[in-house]
């Protein structure tokens, strides 16, 4: 299948985001191997990556691979501020912006051809603005489909710009390894390689019924389509999030039950603060855990009444933690995450009597007002005093 559609979709992805912010703010860290986080690597500079250090790796393994690596504690406030500044530039470039995470987004620049010029020029100016105004390197892929733009940005890293010319999409895509396909992780890649499917061209040439036999119908159809650059998805804007979540990583087996509950409170506090700032409430609490053997567990519970109460959501999270605690003690926890879904607008939900003994929500609102005025560190929960908060937002605020 050959496309002649001009490349009008950009995938913009900040390079080693957390590490780049640290190197920007501290010149002594520039051009040096750096990892953000200690127990678990939250981000690694490209100097550290060249030594084998990777995100989600244990700090001990990272230091073994790169003894000279510099460990820096995370500063989530700085990362959120930098993300907001970058997304402001995205939206100033085009209103057609679809955020994927705190450090990446799709941009549809098809409407700028007459005003500014081709997408390559728009992407070049975007990269310069992010570097000049925010001080961060960013890689951009430009193509006719969202999938191909994302692949192009990954191939162009670090600090690059890659345009996939119309009519040459498959020439660019097919020689790439199967791991470049969106949705192919280590397990799927191993299954494909075991059957001699090592490159994207092999997926495109494979019989789809054979793929379904060992990948399942949904995965097989998805991979077979994108291997031929068949991706009709448009850049979606104005879509309200279906859930709001936060997570924290740490070293395997490094926390006892009391500490796990404190971490749970950290992430719950952030999630509920974001809910209230967005004037939203939710009914379903989702607990996500990852263990030392890289297995994961998910538990959820739907409450009778939608809420943004920190106490109520934390209480539900603790009940879910009770269910999986035997697994956690056996395997060792490396990540705790909380998300709230089944969201509604706060003013569209009928108020209910407080029969659960939770603190009044006025207390949460007062805490939010203090933080909004004097900063996030101006007031906090007593149980979290002197704790290092490492919560990771899943999308920019």
Residue pairs with C-beta under 8 A, 6 or more apart in sequence:
1 170
1 228
1 229
1 230
2 167
2 169
2 170
3 144
3 145
3 166
3 167
3 169
3 229
4 166
4 167
5 144
5 166
6 113
6 118
6 119
6 144
6 166
7 119
7 120
7 142
7 143
7 144
7 149
7 163
7 164
7 165
7 166
8 108
8 109
8 110
8 113
8 119
8 144
9 106
9 107
9 108
9 109
9 119
9 142
9 143
9 144
9 145
9 146
9 149
9 235
10 106
10 107
10 108
10 109
10 119
10 122
10 123
10 126
10 140
10 141
10 142
10 149
11 104
11 105
11 106
11 107
11 140
11 141
11 142
11 143
11 146
11 149
11 150
11 152
11 153
12 90
12 104
12 105
12 106
12 107
12 123
12 126
12 130
12 138
12 139
12 140
12 153
13 103
13 104
13 138
13 139
13 140
13 141
13 150
13 153
13 154
13 157
14 20
14 86
14 103
14 104
14 130
14 136
14 137
14 138
14 139
15 46
15 136
15 137
15 138
15 139
15 157
15 158
15 159
16 43
16 44
16 45
16 46
16 49
16 158
17 43
17 79
17 82
17 83
17 102
17 103
17 136
18 36
18 42
18 43
18 74
18 79
19 34
19 35
19 36
19 43
19 44
19 45
19 48
20 45
20 136
20 137
21 75
21 78
21 79
21 82
21 136
22 29
22 34
22 36
22 72
22 75
23 29
23 30
23 32
23 34
23 45
24 135
24 136
25 78
29 45
29 70
29 72
31 47
32 45
32 47
32 68
32 70
33 44
33 45
33 47
33 48
33 50
33 51
33 53
33 66
33 68
33 69
33 70
34 44
34 45
34 47
34 48
34 69
34 70
34 72
35 41
35 42
35 43
35 44
35 45
35 48
35 53
35 59
35 62
35 69
35 70
35 71
35 72
36 42
36 43
36 44
36 72
36 73
36 74
37 43
37 59
37 71
37 73
37 74
37 249
37 390
38 59
38 71
38 73
38 251
39 58
39 59
39 249
39 250
39 251
39 254
40 56
40 57
40 58
40 59
40 249
40 250
40 251
40 334
40 335
41 53
41 54
41 55
41 56
41 57
41 58
41 59
41 62
42 55
42 74
42 249
42 390
42 392
43 55
44 53
44 54
44 55
44 57
44 62
46 158
48 62
48 66
48 69
51 65
51 66
51 69
52 65
52 66
53 62
53 65
53 66
53 69
54 62
56 249
58 251
58 252
58 334
59 71
59 251
60 251
62 69
63 69
63 71
73 388
74 388
74 390
76 389
76 390
76 391
76 392
76 393
77 375
77 376
77 377
79 102
80 102
80 393
80 396
80 397
82 134
82 136
83 102
83 103
83 396
83 397
84 396
84 397
85 133
85 134
86 103
86 130
86 134
86 136
86 138
87 97
87 99
87 105
87 396
89 126
89 129
89 130
89 133
89 134
90 97
90 105
90 107
90 126
91 97
93 107
93 109
93 112
93 122
93 125
93 126
93 129
94 107
94 108
94 109
94 111
94 112
94 122
95 237
96 107
96 108
96 109
96 110
96 111
96 235
96 237
97 105
97 106
97 107
97 235
97 237
98 105
98 106
98 107
98 235
98 236
98 237
98 239
99 105
99 395
99 396
100 106
100 395
101 394
101 395
102 392
102 393
102 394
102 395
102 396
104 153
106 146
106 149
106 150
106 235
107 126
107 235
108 234
108 235
109 116
109 119
109 122
109 123
112 119
112 122
113 119
116 122
116 125
119 142
119 163
120 142
120 161
120 163
123 140
123 142
123 161
123 163
124 161
126 138
126 140
127 138
127 140
127 161
130 136
130 137
130 138
131 137
131 138
137 158
137 159
138 159
139 153
139 154
139 156
139 157
139 158
139 159
139 160
139 161
140 153
140 156
140 160
140 161
140 162
141 148
141 149
141 150
141 151
141 152
141 153
141 154
141 155
141 156
141 161
141 162
141 164
142 149
142 152
142 161
142 162
142 163
142 164
143 149
143 151
143 152
143 163
143 164
143 169
144 164
144 166
144 169
144 229
145 169
145 229
145 231
145 232
145 233
146 231
146 233
146 235
147 182
147 226
147 229
147 231
147 233
148 164
148 169
148 172
148 173
148 229
148 231
149 164
150 182
151 173
151 176
151 180
151 182
152 162
152 163
152 164
152 172
153 162
154 180
155 162
155 176
155 180
156 162
164 172
169 229
170 204
170 228
170 229
173 200
173 227
173 229
174 199
174 200
174 201
174 204
174 227
175 199
175 200
175 201
176 199
176 200
177 198
177 199
177 200
178 184
178 189
178 192
178 193
178 197
178 198
178 199
178 200
178 202
178 203
179 189
180 200
181 200
181 203
181 223
181 226
181 227
182 226
183 219
183 222
183 223
184 192
184 223
188 215
188 219
191 214
191 215
192 198
192 202
192 203
195 214
196 202
197 203
197 206
200 227
201 227
203 211
203 223
203 224
203 227
204 224
204 227
204 228
206 224
208 220
208 221
208 224
211 219
211 220
211 223
211 224
212 220
212 221
215 223
225 231
240 343
241 343
241 395
242 341
242 343
243 282
243 286
243 339
243 340
243 341
243 343
244 271
244 274
244 275
244 278
244 280
244 282
244 339
244 340
244 343
244 394
245 271
245 286
245 288
245 337
245 338
245 339
245 340
245 394
246 267
246 270
246 271
246 274
246 337
246 338
246 339
246 391
246 392
246 393
246 394
247 267
247 288
247 335
247 336
247 337
247 338
247 391
247 392
247 394
248 263
248 266
248 267
248 335
248 336
248 337
248 389
248 390
248 391
248 392
249 290
249 334
249 335
249 390
249 392
250 263
250 333
250 334
250 335
250 390
251 334
252 291
252 292
252 332
252 333
252 334
253 292
253 332
253 333
254 332
255 263
255 333
257 325
260 321
260 328
260 333
260 336
261 318
261 321
262 383
262 384
262 387
263 336
264 314
264 317
264 318
264 321
264 336
264 338
265 314
265 381
265 383
265 384
266 384
266 387
266 389
266 390
266 391
267 336
267 337
267 338
267 391
268 310
268 313
268 314
268 317
268 338
269 310
269 314
269 380
269 381
269 384
270 389
270 391
270 393
271 313
271 338
271 339
271 340
272 308
272 309
272 310
272 313
272 340
272 364
273 310
273 368
273 371
274 393
274 397
275 281
275 282
275 308
275 340
275 343
276 308
276 346
276 364
276 365
276 368
277 368
277 372
277 397
279 345
279 346
279 347
280 308
280 343
280 344
280 345
280 346
281 306
281 307
281 308
281 343
281 344
281 345
281 346
281 349
282 306
282 307
282 308
282 340
282 341
282 342
282 343
282 344
283 302
283 303
283 304
283 305
283 306
283 307
283 342
283 344
284 300
284 301
284 302
284 303
284 340
284 341
284 342
285 300
285 301
285 302
285 303
285 313
285 316
285 317
285 320
285 338
285 339
285 340
286 298
286 299
286 300
286 338
286 339
286 340
286 341
287 298
287 299
287 300
287 317
287 320
287 321
287 324
287 336
287 337
287 338
288 296
288 297
288 298
288 335
288 336
288 337
288 338
288 339
289 296
289 297
289 298
289 324
289 327
289 328
289 333
289 335
289 336
289 337
290 296
290 333
290 334
290 335
291 297
291 327
291 328
291 331
291 332
291 333
291 334
292 331
292 332
292 333
292 334
293 331
295 331
297 324
297 327
299 320
299 323
299 324
300 320
300 341
301 316
301 319
301 320
302 342
303 312
303 316
305 349
305 352
306 342
306 343
306 344
306 349
307 313
307 361
308 346
308 361
308 364
309 358
309 359
309 361
309 364
310 364
311 358
311 359
312 356
312 358
313 338
313 340
315 356
315 358
317 338
321 328
339 394
354 360
367 379
370 378
370 379
371 378
371 379
